[in-house]
Amino acid sequence: MSNLELDPTPVVCSSGDDARGRVDILQPREVPLGGPRAMGVRRTLPQRNRSLIGAWCFLDHYGPEPVSDAGGMSVPPHPHTGLQTVSWLFAGEIEHRDSAANHAFIRPGELNLMTAGSGISHSEVATSAAPVMHGVQLWLALPDAFRHTERGFEHYAPEPVSGDGYTLSVFLGSFGGSTSPVTTYSPLLGAELQFAAGRSVTFDVFPEFEHGILLDSGSLEVNGTPVTAGELAYLAPGGTAVEITATADGPARLLVIGGEPFGEDIVMWWNFVGRTHEEIVKFRAAWTAEVEPGMAPADGAPRFGLPEEHGLRPLPAPVLPNSRLRPRQGDGGRRNR
């Protein structure tokens, strides 16, 4: 998914503060994607008080929403750099095409992971196979050592594991005794959990990880702290276990993400992740040269390229802000403000 905001906020992201032992509740903000009938999303990363959880730097949560009401998801070709996109659906079906000649469908319980590396473009269009769209789109920042890696794509359907009153699907990393084979470039995890009403389960976690628990539906307590649908509960590194309890009101579905604190500051603007103002300017210029009529890449070799048979006009890049984007160095775990 693209960040379709016409005036995207430049974000300098750095590792979080020391809040071990505390559960922080992050509230989503509503973001309309596109025109008046376009689908809206609830964004919980990045935000002012928390920009990264491990390498996870972007989290959009959408639906359930009838395709007939929202006009469906129809995201034209758009570029990415320096990240991996993670697509996970609860309902619906999306067709993916990218400039590395990958063509795949995203369905509930299946992971699509696209690695942008130095540059890739892709489109995502809802199909008519299901009347409702409901899912999440996340981005993973690539560490400096790997952010120019080859572009790539992986599809994976984890086998759900059932426990006493819960079902677990691990699509990245390891959690609850399950491990995904999908390629990642930093220590992290991503999993979906479904709980029966009133069930409480304690999961072991890596103490060096920070974690986020996004509640999709139902109501929960995380280590005794109430969480309502749409909220993201944040847990700092240092803990060895997390207790998740679904209230007696009904079942609950949630997403667990986590990873070692990223340890690098990044500049994130529109669909680009870089390290400096100059990089972002270069990425934008390269995309503009590829998609604007009458222009061509300066060296004749496109950085991004376009998917085949996408049938949609590529998204133009927004105008850069007047101010210079200045990343700051890590500060030993204190929040950069």
LODO-647831 format. One record per residue (C-alpha): residue in one letter; residue number from 1; y, z, x. Coordinates in pm, 1 decimal, padded with zeros to 6 digits, always signed. Each point is the difference from the previous one (the first is absolute). Layout:
<rs>
<r res="A" n="NUM" Y="Y" Z="Z" X="X"/>
...
</rs>
This chain:
<rs>
<r res="M" n="1" Y="+00000.0" Z="+00000.0" X="+00000.0"/>
<r res="S" n="2" Y="+00352.8" Z="-00071.2" X="+00110.9"/>
<r res="N" n="3" Y="+00291.8" Z="+00235.1" X="-00010.2"/>
<r res="L" n="4" Y="+00196.2" Z="-00202.3" X="-00256.9"/>
<r res="E" n="5" Y="+00318.4" Z="+00208.4" X="+00006.7"/>
<r res="L" n="6" Y="+00303.6" Z="-00225.9" X="+00038.9"/>
<r res="D" n="7" Y="+00175.8" Z="+00260.0" X="+00214.4"/>
<r res="P" n="8" Y="-00281.5" Z="+00177.0" X="+00190.8"/>
<r res="T" n="9" Y="+00095.1" Z="+00320.6" X="+00172.8"/>
<r res="P" n="10" Y="-00056.0" Z="-00002.6" X="+00377.2"/>
<r res="V" n="11" Y="-00224.7" Z="+00289.1" X="+00093.4"/>
<r res="V" n="12" Y="-00040.3" Z="+00166.0" X="+00338.2"/>
<r res="C" n="13" Y="-00331.6" Z="+00181.6" X="-00026.1"/>
<r res="S" n="14" Y="-00113.7" Z="+00282.2" X="+00223.3"/>
<r res="S" n="15" Y="-00276.0" Z="+00257.0" X="-00000.8"/>
<r res="G" n="16" Y="+00031.7" Z="+00296.7" X="-00234.6"/>
<r res="D" n="17" Y="+00106.8" Z="+00358.9" X="+00038.4"/>
<r res="D" n="18" Y="-00227.7" Z="+00301.8" X="+00044.2"/>
<r res="A" n="19" Y="-00095.9" Z="+00115.9" X="-00348.4"/>
<r res="R" n="20" Y="-00355.5" Z="+00114.5" X="+00060.4"/>
<r res="G" n="21" Y="-00146.6" Z="+00210.6" X="-00274.3"/>
<r res="R" n="22" Y="+00245.9" Z="-00133.4" X="-00258.7"/>
<r res="V" n="23" Y="-00054.0" Z="-00258.9" X="-00272.2"/>
<r res="D" n="24" Y="+00313.8" Z="-00208.4" X="-00050.8"/>
<r res="I" n="25" Y="+00032.0" Z="-00204.3" X="-00320.3"/>
<r res="L" n="26" Y="+00166.0" Z="-00338.1" X="+00045.0"/>
<r res="Q" n="27" Y="+00145.5" Z="-00157.4" X="-00312.3"/>
<r res="P" n="28" Y="-00021.5" Z="-00376.3" X="-00058.1"/>
<r res="R" n="29" Y="+00299.6" Z="-00220.3" X="-00061.8"/>
<r res="E" n="30" Y="-00013.2" Z="-00290.0" X="-00243.8"/>
<r res="V" n="31" Y="+00045.7" Z="-00341.8" X="+00161.0"/>
<r res="P" n="32" Y="+00017.9" Z="-00318.0" X="-00209.2"/>
<r res="L" n="33" Y="-00168.3" Z="-00294.2" X="+00169.3"/>
<r res="G" n="34" Y="+00184.3" Z="-00321.6" X="-00078.0"/>
<r res="G" n="35" Y="+00152.5" Z="-00102.1" X="-00331.5"/>
<r res="P" n="36" Y="+00030.3" Z="+00175.4" X="-00336.6"/>
<r res="R" n="37" Y="-00365.4" Z="-00056.7" X="-00099.4"/>
<r res="A" n="38" Y="-00143.0" Z="+00072.2" X="+00343.6"/>
<r res="M" n="39" Y="-00229.7" Z="+00292.2" X="+00059.0"/>
<r res="G" n="40" Y="+00155.4" Z="+00326.8" X="+00110.9"/>
<r res="V" n="41" Y="-00152.8" Z="+00229.1" X="+00261.5"/>
<r res="R" n="42" Y="+00019.9" Z="+00367.2" X="+00092.8"/>
<r res="R" n="43" Y="+00077.1" Z="+00031.5" X="+00373.2"/>
<r res="T" n="44" Y="-00084.2" Z="+00320.9" X="+00184.5"/>
<r res="L" n="45" Y="+00017.1" Z="-00130.9" X="+00358.4"/>
<r res="P" n="46" Y="+00236.3" Z="-00032.9" X="+00172.3"/>
<r res="Q" n="47" Y="+00254.6" Z="+00249.7" X="-00127.7"/>
<r res="R" n="48" Y="+00271.4" Z="+00222.4" X="+00138.3"/>
<r res="N" n="49" Y="-00218.6" Z="+00302.8" X="+00066.7"/>
<r res="R" n="50" Y="-00316.4" Z="-00174.5" X="+00113.0"/>
<r res="S" n="51" Y="-00021.6" Z="-00348.9" X="+00145.7"/>
<r res="L" n="52" Y="-00345.8" Z="+00002.7" X="+00158.0"/>
<r res="I" n="53" Y="-00339.0" Z="+00161.6" X="-00061.5"/>
<r res="G" n="54" Y="-00197.8" Z="-00092.0" X="+00306.9"/>
<r res="A" n="55" Y="+00047.6" Z="-00376.3" X="+00029.2"/>
<r res="W" n="56" Y="+00052.6" Z="-00035.0" X="-00377.2"/>
<r res="C" n="57" Y="+00361.9" Z="-00112.8" X="-00040.5"/>
<r res="F" n="58" Y="+00016.9" Z="-00149.4" X="-00352.2"/>
<r res="L" n="59" Y="-00161.3" Z="+00093.4" X="-00332.0"/>
<r res="D" n="60" Y="+00062.9" Z="-00172.8" X="-00333.3"/>
<r res="H" n="61" Y="-00188.8" Z="+00117.4" X="-00311.8"/>
<r res="Y" n="62" Y="+00006.1" Z="-00219.5" X="-00310.7"/>
<r res="G" n="63" Y="-00143.2" Z="-00011.6" X="-00353.5"/>
<r res="P" n="64" Y="-00193.3" Z="+00021.9" X="-00211.0"/>
<r res="E" n="65" Y="+00211.1" Z="-00273.1" X="-00152.0"/>
<r res="P" n="66" Y="-00099.7" Z="-00287.7" X="-00229.9"/>
<r res="V" n="67" Y="+00047.0" Z="-00331.0" X="+00174.0"/>
<r res="S" n="68" Y="+00151.8" Z="-00138.9" X="-00320.7"/>
<r res="D" n="69" Y="+00280.6" Z="+00259.7" X="+00014.8"/>
<r res="A" n="70" Y="+00084.2" Z="-00022.9" X="+00368.6"/>
<r res="G" n="71" Y="-00066.0" Z="-00368.3" X="+00054.8"/>
<r res="G" n="72" Y="-00273.5" Z="+00090.3" X="+00247.1"/>
<r res="M" n="73" Y="+00018.1" Z="+00013.3" X="+00377.5"/>
<r res="S" n="74" Y="+00117.4" Z="-00326.1" X="+00150.2"/>
<r res="V" n="75" Y="+00124.7" Z="+00058.4" X="+00353.0"/>
<r res="P" n="76" Y="+00086.2" Z="-00325.2" X="+00183.7"/>
<r res="P" n="77" Y="-00070.1" Z="-00050.7" X="+00371.0"/>
<r res="H" n="78" Y="+00187.1" Z="+00256.0" X="+00207.0"/>
<r res="P" n="79" Y="-00023.1" Z="+00109.6" X="+00365.1"/>
<r res="H" n="80" Y="-00122.5" Z="+00313.3" X="+00177.2"/>
<r res="T" n="81" Y="+00007.1" Z="+00122.6" X="+00359.4"/>
<r res="G" n="82" Y="-00132.0" Z="+00305.9" X="+00182.6"/>
<r res="L" n="83" Y="-00212.1" Z="+00142.4" X="-00283.4"/>
<r res="Q" n="84" Y="-00316.5" Z="-00015.1" X="-00206.6"/>
<r res="T" n="85" Y="+00014.5" Z="-00036.7" X="-00378.8"/>
<r res="V" n="86" Y="-00250.0" Z="+00202.4" X="-00204.8"/>
<r res="S" n="87" Y="-00069.5" Z="-00115.5" X="-00357.6"/>
<r res="W" n="88" Y="-00205.6" Z="+00219.7" X="-00235.4"/>
<r res="L" n="89" Y="-00034.3" Z="-00049.0" X="-00376.0"/>
<r res="F" n="90" Y="-00101.6" Z="+00230.2" X="-00283.4"/>
<r res="A" n="91" Y="+00014.6" Z="-00286.1" X="-00252.6"/>
<r res="G" n="92" Y="+00080.9" Z="-00371.1" X="+00004.4"/>
<r res="E" n="93" Y="-00061.7" Z="-00285.4" X="+00241.5"/>
<r res="I" n="94" Y="+00232.2" Z="-00153.4" X="+00260.8"/>
<r res="E" n="95" Y="-00041.0" Z="-00324.7" X="+00191.7"/>
<r res="H" n="96" Y="+00099.9" Z="+00020.9" X="+00368.2"/>
<r res="R" n="97" Y="+00086.1" Z="-00293.9" X="+00225.9"/>
<r res="D" n="98" Y="+00141.8" Z="+00026.6" X="+00351.1"/>
<r res="S" n="99" Y="+00114.9" Z="-00224.0" X="+00283.5"/>
<r res="A" n="100" Y="-00312.5" Z="+00078.6" X="+00204.5"/>
<r res="A" n="101" Y="-00197.0" Z="-00200.2" X="-00261.9"/>
<r res="N" n="102" Y="-00145.5" Z="+00306.4" X="-00171.1"/>
<r res="H" n="103" Y="-00056.4" Z="-00030.4" X="-00373.6"/>
<r res="A" n="104" Y="-00145.1" Z="+00299.7" X="-00184.7"/>
<r res="F" n="105" Y="+00015.1" Z="+00198.4" X="-00322.6"/>
<r res="I" n="106" Y="+00085.5" Z="+00368.8" X="-00034.8"/>
<r res="R" n="107" Y="-00202.3" Z="+00184.5" X="-00263.9"/>
<r res="P" n="108" Y="-00034.7" Z="+00369.9" X="-00091.8"/>
<r res="G" n="109" Y="-00187.5" Z="+00200.8" X="+00259.4"/>
<r res="E" n="110" Y="+00039.5" Z="-00267.8" X="+00269.0"/>
<r res="L" n="111" Y="+00229.4" Z="+00002.6" X="+00303.6"/>
<r res="N" n="112" Y="+00205.6" Z="-00290.5" X="+00128.1"/>
<r res="L" n="113" Y="+00145.5" Z="+00075.1" X="+00343.6"/>
<r res="M" n="114" Y="+00232.9" Z="-00253.1" X="+00161.3"/>
<r res="T" n="115" Y="+00118.4" Z="+00038.8" X="+00359.7"/>
<r res="A" n="116" Y="+00338.0" Z="-00160.3" X="+00061.5"/>
<r res="G" n="117" Y="+00022.8" Z="+00040.0" X="+00375.2"/>
<r res="S" n="118" Y="+00287.4" Z="-00211.6" X="+00130.8"/>
<r res="G" n="119" Y="+00038.9" Z="-00178.3" X="-00329.5"/>
<r res="I" n="120" Y="-00176.4" Z="-00113.5" X="-00315.7"/>
<r res="S" n="121" Y="+00096.0" Z="-00096.4" X="-00353.7"/>
<r res="H" n="122" Y="-00193.4" Z="+00043.1" X="-00322.9"/>
<r res="S" n="123" Y="+00022.3" Z="-00030.2" X="-00376.3"/>
<r res="E" n="124" Y="-00150.5" Z="+00222.4" X="-00270.8"/>
<r res="V" n="125" Y="-00041.9" Z="-00115.7" X="-00358.4"/>
<r res="A" n="126" Y="-00167.8" Z="+00181.8" X="-00289.4"/>
<r res="T" n="127" Y="-00276.3" Z="-00200.2" X="-00164.5"/>
<r res="S" n="128" Y="-00086.4" Z="-00020.0" X="-00368.8"/>
<r res="A" n="129" Y="-00328.8" Z="+00184.2" X="+00059.2"/>
<r res="A" n="130" Y="+00139.5" Z="+00335.6" X="-00117.4"/>
<r res="P" n="131" Y="+00285.3" Z="+00085.1" X="-00240.9"/>
<r res="V" n="132" Y="+00123.5" Z="+00310.9" X="+00186.3"/>
<r res="M" n="133" Y="+00139.9" Z="+00045.9" X="+00353.8"/>
<r res="H" n="134" Y="-00047.2" Z="+00340.2" X="+00163.1"/>
<r res="G" n="135" Y="-00023.2" Z="+00086.0" X="+00367.1"/>
<r res="V" n="136" Y="+00169.3" Z="+00077.8" X="+00329.2"/>
<r res="Q" n="137" Y="+00142.5" Z="-00198.5" X="+00288.7"/>
<r res="L" n="138" Y="+00037.0" Z="+00171.1" X="+00336.1"/>
<r res="W" n="139" Y="+00109.7" Z="-00096.0" X="+00349.6"/>
<r res="L" n="140" Y="-00124.6" Z="+00131.0" X="+00333.4"/>
<r res="A" n="141" Y="+00232.6" Z="-00019.3" X="+00300.9"/>
<r res="L" n="142" Y="-00172.5" Z="-00145.4" X="+00304.4"/>
<r res="P" n="143" Y="+00039.9" Z="+00202.2" X="+00322.5"/>
<r res="D" n="144" Y="+00207.4" Z="-00167.3" X="+00269.0"/>
<r res="A" n="145" Y="-00311.3" Z="-00089.6" X="+00202.0"/>
<r res="F" n="146" Y="-00143.7" Z="-00199.6" X="-00292.8"/>
<r res="R" n="147" Y="+00294.8" Z="-00126.8" X="-00200.6"/>
<r res="H" n="148" Y="-00025.1" Z="-00348.0" X="+00154.2"/>
<r res="T" n="149" Y="-00373.3" Z="-00025.5" X="-00060.8"/>
<r res="E" n="150" Y="-00155.1" Z="-00306.1" X="-00162.7"/>
<r res="R" n="151" Y="+00056.6" Z="-00036.9" X="-00374.1"/>
<r res="G" n="152" Y="-00310.4" Z="+00079.2" X="-00201.8"/>
<r res="F" n="153" Y="-00154.6" Z="+00084.3" X="-00335.2"/>
<r res="E" n="154" Y="-00291.8" Z="+00217.7" X="-00115.3"/>
<r res="H" n="155" Y="-00154.3" Z="+00056.4" X="-00342.4"/>
<r res="Y" n="156" Y="-00217.9" Z="+00305.3" X="-00061.4"/>
<r res="A" n="157" Y="-00164.8" Z="+00151.8" X="-00308.1"/>
<r res="P" n="158" Y="-00094.8" Z="+00361.9" X="+00081.5"/>
<r res="E" n="159" Y="-00308.1" Z="+00144.4" X="-00165.3"/>
<r res="P" n="160" Y="+00117.8" Z="+00290.6" X="-00219.5"/>
<r res="V" n="161" Y="-00155.4" Z="+00336.8" X="+00082.9"/>
<r res="S" n="162" Y="-00054.5" Z="+00250.2" X="-00280.6"/>
<r res="G" n="163" Y="+00022.9" Z="+00376.3" X="+00043.6"/>
<r res="D" n="164" Y="+00002.4" Z="+00292.4" X="-00238.1"/>
<r res="G" n="165" Y="+00263.3" Z="-00115.6" X="-00248.4"/>
<r res="Y" n="166" Y="+00171.8" Z="-00258.3" X="+00220.8"/>
<r res="T" n="167" Y="-00036.6" Z="-00357.0" X="+00126.7"/>
<r res="L" n="168" Y="+00133.1" Z="-00105.8" X="+00342.3"/>
<r res="S" n="169" Y="+00074.6" Z="-00348.9" X="+00136.1"/>
<r res="V" n="170" Y="+00115.3" Z="-00008.8" X="+00363.4"/>
<r res="F" n="171" Y="+00167.4" Z="-00329.5" X="+00088.2"/>
<r res="L" n="172" Y="+00150.6" Z="+00092.6" X="+00340.4"/>
<r res="G" n="173" Y="-00105.1" Z="+00255.0" X="+00261.0"/>
<r res="S" n="174" Y="-00220.4" Z="+00296.7" X="-00086.6"/>
<r res="F" n="175" Y="+00016.3" Z="+00262.8" X="-00272.6"/>
<r res="G" n="176" Y="-00248.4" Z="+00215.7" X="-00188.8"/>
<r res="G" n="177" Y="-00293.1" Z="-00120.0" X="+00209.9"/>
<r res="S" n="178" Y="+00067.7" Z="-00372.7" X="-00059.1"/>
<r res="T" n="179" Y="+00132.4" Z="-00249.7" X="+00254.2"/>
<r res="S" n="180" Y="+00150.5" Z="-00347.0" X="-00038.0"/>
<r res="P" n="181" Y="-00072.7" Z="-00270.3" X="+00261.3"/>
<r res="V" n="182" Y="+00335.4" Z="-00172.8" X="-00051.2"/>
<r res="T" n="183" Y="+00222.7" Z="-00052.7" X="+00305.5"/>
<r res="T" n="184" Y="+00289.6" Z="+00240.1" X="+00052.1"/>
<r res="Y" n="185" Y="+00228.3" Z="+00049.3" X="+00298.1"/>
<r res="S" n="186" Y="+00071.5" Z="+00373.4" X="-00022.3"/>
<r res="P" n="187" Y="-00200.6" Z="+00303.4" X="-00121.7"/>
<r res="L" n="188" Y="+00039.7" Z="+00007.0" X="-00380.9"/>
<r res="L" n="189" Y="-00175.5" Z="+00012.2" X="-00336.9"/>
<r res="G" n="190" Y="+00030.8" Z="-00143.9" X="-00349.0"/>
<r res="A" n="191" Y="-00217.5" Z="+00090.0" X="-00298.8"/>
<r res="E" n="192" Y="-00009.6" Z="+00008.0" X="-00380.0"/>
<r res="L" n="193" Y="-00131.4" Z="+00310.9" X="-00176.5"/>
<r res="Q" n="194" Y="-00085.1" Z="+00044.4" X="-00367.0"/>
<r res="F" n="195" Y="-00050.0" Z="+00352.7" X="-00133.7"/>
<r res="A" n="196" Y="-00156.1" Z="+00130.9" X="-00316.8"/>
<r res="A" n="197" Y="+00215.5" Z="+00237.8" X="-00205.5"/>
<r res="G" n="198" Y="+00010.9" Z="+00350.4" X="+00144.8"/>
<r res="R" n="199" Y="-00183.9" Z="-00089.9" X="+00321.2"/>
<r res="S" n="200" Y="+00109.4" Z="+00152.4" X="+00331.5"/>
<r res="V" n="201" Y="-00119.8" Z="-00130.3" X="+00338.4"/>
<r res="T" n="202" Y="+00089.8" Z="+00099.8" X="+00355.8"/>
<r res="F" n="203" Y="-00010.8" Z="-00279.5" X="+00257.0"/>
<r res="D" n="204" Y="+00000.9" Z="+00042.9" X="+00376.8"/>
<r res="V" n="205" Y="+00288.0" Z="-00182.6" X="+00170.7"/>
<r res="F" n="206" Y="+00096.1" Z="-00074.6" X="+00358.3"/>
<r res="P" n="207" Y="+00254.0" Z="+00267.0" X="+00103.8"/>
<r res="E" n="208" Y="+00193.9" Z="-00254.5" X="+00206.7"/>
<r res="F" n="209" Y="+00062.4" Z="-00212.6" X="-00311.2"/>
<r res="E" n="210" Y="+00284.1" Z="+00022.2" X="-00248.0"/>
<r res="H" n="211" Y="-00099.8" Z="-00092.5" X="-00354.7"/>
<r res="G" n="212" Y="+00144.1" Z="-00136.3" X="-00321.7"/>
<r res="I" n="213" Y="-00162.9" Z="+00029.8" X="-00343.0"/>
<r res="L" n="214" Y="+00137.7" Z="-00239.2" X="-00262.5"/>
<r res="L" n="215" Y="-00097.6" Z="+00092.7" X="-00355.5"/>
<r res="D" n="216" Y="-00054.5" Z="-00310.3" X="-00210.2"/>
<r res="S" n="217" Y="-00108.8" Z="+00164.2" X="-00327.2"/>
<r res="G" n="218" Y="-00076.8" Z="+00345.5" X="-00137.1"/>
<r res="S" n="219" Y="+00128.5" Z="+00320.4" X="+00157.6"/>
<r res="L" n="220" Y="-00103.2" Z="+00183.2" X="+00315.1"/>
<r res="E" n="221" Y="+00049.5" Z="+00294.0" X="+00226.1"/>
<r res="V" n="222" Y="-00003.5" Z="-00059.9" X="+00374.9"/>
<r res="N" n="223" Y="-00058.5" Z="+00324.8" X="+00188.5"/>
<r res="G" n="224" Y="+00127.5" Z="+00175.2" X="-00311.9"/>
<r res="T" n="225" Y="+00316.4" Z="-00210.4" X="-00037.2"/>
<r res="P" n="226" Y="+00031.6" Z="-00194.3" X="-00329.8"/>
<r res="V" n="227" Y="+00030.4" Z="-00378.6" X="+00024.0"/>
<r res="T" n="228" Y="+00083.9" Z="-00228.0" X="-00292.1"/>
<r res="A" n="229" Y="-00068.4" Z="-00371.9" X="-00040.0"/>
<r res="G" n="230" Y="+00206.9" Z="-00220.0" X="+00231.6"/>
<r res="E" n="231" Y="+00078.0" Z="+00277.1" X="+00248.7"/>
<r res="L" n="232" Y="-00108.3" Z="-00001.4" X="+00364.9"/>
<r res="A" n="233" Y="-00110.6" Z="+00332.9" X="+00149.0"/>
<r res="Y" n="234" Y="+00060.3" Z="+00024.1" X="+00375.8"/>
<r res="L" n="235" Y="-00201.5" Z="+00225.0" X="+00234.0"/>
<r res="A" n="236" Y="+00107.2" Z="+00040.4" X="+00363.0"/>
<r res="P" n="237" Y="-00248.2" Z="+00005.7" X="+00289.9"/>
<r res="G" n="238" Y="-00176.9" Z="+00324.1" X="+00084.8"/>
<r res="G" n="239" Y="-00228.6" Z="+00056.3" X="-00297.9"/>
<r res="T" n="240" Y="-00375.8" Z="-00038.9" X="+00017.0"/>
<r res="A" n="241" Y="-00066.1" Z="-00035.1" X="-00373.4"/>
<r res="V" n="242" Y="+00170.6" Z="-00102.9" X="-00321.9"/>
<r res="E" n="243" Y="-00089.1" Z="+00132.8" X="-00344.5"/>
<r res="I" n="244" Y="+00052.5" Z="-00243.8" X="-00287.5"/>
<r res="T" n="245" Y="-00034.9" Z="+00122.5" X="-00357.4"/>
<r res="A" n="246" Y="+00018.2" Z="-00213.1" X="-00314.2"/>
<r res="T" n="247" Y="+00139.0" Z="+00196.3" X="-00291.5"/>
<r res="A" n="248" Y="-00205.0" Z="+00055.2" X="-00314.6"/>
<r res="D" n="249" Y="+00224.0" Z="-00240.4" X="-00196.3"/>
<r res="G" n="250" Y="-00202.6" Z="-00304.5" X="+00105.0"/>
<r res="P" n="251" Y="-00126.6" Z="-00210.4" X="+00293.3"/>
<r res="A" n="252" Y="+00220.3" Z="-00090.8" X="+00293.2"/>
<r res="R" n="253" Y="+00024.9" Z="-00291.9" X="+00239.9"/>
<r res="L" n="254" Y="+00176.1" Z="+00021.3" X="+00334.0"/>
<r res="L" n="255" Y="+00047.9" Z="-00169.2" X="+00333.2"/>
<r res="V" n="256" Y="-00035.5" Z="+00186.5" X="+00330.4"/>
<r res="I" n="257" Y="+00175.5" Z="-00141.4" X="+00306.1"/>
<r res="G" n="258" Y="+00043.8" Z="+00154.6" X="+00341.8"/>
<r res="G" n="259" Y="+00010.2" Z="-00042.6" X="+00373.3"/>
<r res="E" n="260" Y="+00122.8" Z="+00141.1" X="+00325.8"/>
<r res="P" n="261" Y="+00382.7" Z="+00016.7" X="+00011.5"/>
<r res="F" n="262" Y="+00108.4" Z="-00345.5" X="+00108.1"/>
<r res="G" n="263" Y="+00201.8" Z="+00113.9" X="+00299.2"/>
<r res="E" n="264" Y="+00222.9" Z="-00309.1" X="+00005.3"/>
<r res="D" n="265" Y="+00326.2" Z="-00076.6" X="-00174.7"/>
<r res="I" n="266" Y="+00011.9" Z="-00329.5" X="-00186.4"/>
<r res="V" n="267" Y="+00267.2" Z="-00208.5" X="-00167.2"/>
<r res="M" n="268" Y="-00114.3" Z="-00127.0" X="-00340.1"/>
<r res="W" n="269" Y="+00213.6" Z="-00249.3" X="-00191.8"/>
<r res="W" n="270" Y="-00112.5" Z="-00222.2" X="-00288.6"/>
<r res="N" n="271" Y="-00356.1" Z="-00105.5" X="+00096.9"/>
<r res="F" n="272" Y="+00039.2" Z="+00045.3" X="+00373.3"/>
<r res="V" n="273" Y="-00098.5" Z="+00287.3" X="+00227.4"/>
<r res="G" n="274" Y="+00153.9" Z="-00008.0" X="+00345.0"/>
<r res="R" n="275" Y="+00148.6" Z="+00225.5" X="+00265.1"/>
<r res="T" n="276" Y="+00354.5" Z="-00128.6" X="+00045.8"/>
<r res="H" n="277" Y="+00286.2" Z="-00157.6" X="-00190.4"/>
<r res="E" n="278" Y="-00038.9" Z="-00314.9" X="+00206.6"/>
<r res="E" n="279" Y="-00364.2" Z="-00036.4" X="-00101.8"/>
<r res="I" n="280" Y="+00080.2" Z="+00021.3" X="-00369.0"/>
<r res="V" n="281" Y="+00275.6" Z="-00260.6" X="+00040.3"/>
<r res="K" n="282" Y="-00245.8" Z="-00226.9" X="+00182.3"/>
<r res="F" n="283" Y="-00270.1" Z="+00041.1" X="-00266.2"/>
<r res="R" n="284" Y="+00242.6" Z="-00079.6" X="-00279.0"/>
<r res="A" n="285" Y="+00136.1" Z="-00305.2" X="+00182.0"/>
<r res="A" n="286" Y="-00351.2" Z="-00131.0" X="+00064.3"/>
<r res="W" n="287" Y="-00096.9" Z="+00028.4" X="-00367.9"/>
<r res="T" n="288" Y="+00326.6" Z="-00155.9" X="-00115.8"/>
<r res="A" n="289" Y="-00050.4" Z="-00293.3" X="+00235.4"/>
<r res="E" n="290" Y="-00345.4" Z="-00060.5" X="-00147.8"/>
<r res="V" n="291" Y="+00087.9" Z="+00013.5" X="-00369.0"/>
<r res="E" n="292" Y="+00362.6" Z="-00112.9" X="-00036.9"/>
<r res="P" n="293" Y="+00048.7" Z="-00374.1" X="-00067.8"/>
<r res="G" n="294" Y="+00117.5" Z="-00199.2" X="+00298.6"/>
<r res="M" n="295" Y="-00091.3" Z="+00266.5" X="+00255.0"/>
<r res="A" n="296" Y="-00286.1" Z="+00018.0" X="+00248.7"/>
<r res="P" n="297" Y="-00135.9" Z="+00257.7" X="+00246.9"/>
<r res="A" n="298" Y="+00203.4" Z="-00005.3" X="+00319.7"/>
<r res="D" n="299" Y="-00303.1" Z="-00055.3" X="+00225.2"/>
<r res="G" n="300" Y="-00190.5" Z="-00219.3" X="-00245.8"/>
<r res="A" n="301" Y="-00275.6" Z="+00256.8" X="-00050.6"/>
<r res="P" n="302" Y="+00024.2" Z="+00206.2" X="-00322.1"/>
<r res="R" n="303" Y="-00041.8" Z="+00374.1" X="+00042.7"/>
<r res="F" n="304" Y="-00123.6" Z="+00057.0" X="-00355.3"/>
<r res="G" n="305" Y="-00121.9" Z="-00323.7" X="-00158.1"/>
<r res="L" n="306" Y="-00076.1" Z="-00034.3" X="-00371.3"/>
<r res="P" n="307" Y="-00317.1" Z="+00043.5" X="-00205.9"/>
<r res="E" n="308" Y="-00167.6" Z="-00317.4" X="-00119.0"/>
<r res="E" n="309" Y="+00010.8" Z="-00096.1" X="-00368.3"/>
<r res="H" n="310" Y="+00212.8" Z="+00298.6" X="-00099.2"/>
<r res="G" n="311" Y="+00215.2" Z="-00201.2" X="-00240.3"/>
<r res="L" n="312" Y="+00297.1" Z="+00237.8" X="+00020.7"/>
<r res="R" n="313" Y="+00340.0" Z="-00023.3" X="+00165.9"/>
<r res="P" n="314" Y="+00007.3" Z="+00237.9" X="+00300.0"/>
<r res="L" n="315" Y="+00221.5" Z="+00305.5" X="-00028.3"/>
<r res="P" n="316" Y="+00327.4" Z="-00027.3" X="+00191.6"/>
<r res="A" n="317" Y="+00089.2" Z="+00292.3" X="+00222.3"/>
<r res="P" n="318" Y="+00277.1" Z="+00230.8" X="-00125.4"/>
<r res="V" n="319" Y="+00326.5" Z="+00030.7" X="+00190.2"/>
<r res="L" n="320" Y="-00009.4" Z="+00251.8" X="+00281.7"/>
<r res="P" n="321" Y="+00224.9" Z="+00306.6" X="-00032.5"/>
<r res="N" n="322" Y="+00330.2" Z="+00002.8" X="+00187.1"/>
<r res="S" n="323" Y="-00096.4" Z="+00303.4" X="+00202.9"/>
<r res="R" n="324" Y="-00220.9" Z="-00021.7" X="+00305.8"/>
<r res="L" n="325" Y="-00356.1" Z="+00134.3" X="-00039.7"/>
<r res="R" n="326" Y="-00054.3" Z="+00263.4" X="+00268.7"/>
<r res="P" n="327" Y="-00338.9" Z="+00161.1" X="+00048.4"/>
<r res="R" n="328" Y="-00000.9" Z="+00345.7" X="+00156.4"/>
<r res="Q" n="329" Y="-00258.3" Z="+00148.1" X="+00232.7"/>
<r res="G" n="330" Y="-00251.1" Z="+00257.2" X="-00120.4"/>
<r res="D" n="331" Y="+00128.7" Z="+00355.4" X="+00019.1"/>
<r res="G" n="332" Y="-00310.6" Z="+00208.3" X="+00047.3"/>
<r res="G" n="333" Y="-00089.4" Z="+00020.6" X="-00370.1"/>
<r res="R" n="334" Y="+00340.7" Z="+00084.2" X="-00147.4"/>
<r res="R" n="335" Y="+00122.3" Z="-00227.0" X="-00275.1"/>
<r res="N" n="336" Y="+00258.4" Z="-00256.5" X="+00106.9"/>
<r res="R" n="337" Y="+00287.8" Z="+00017.9" X="-00249.0"/>
</rs>
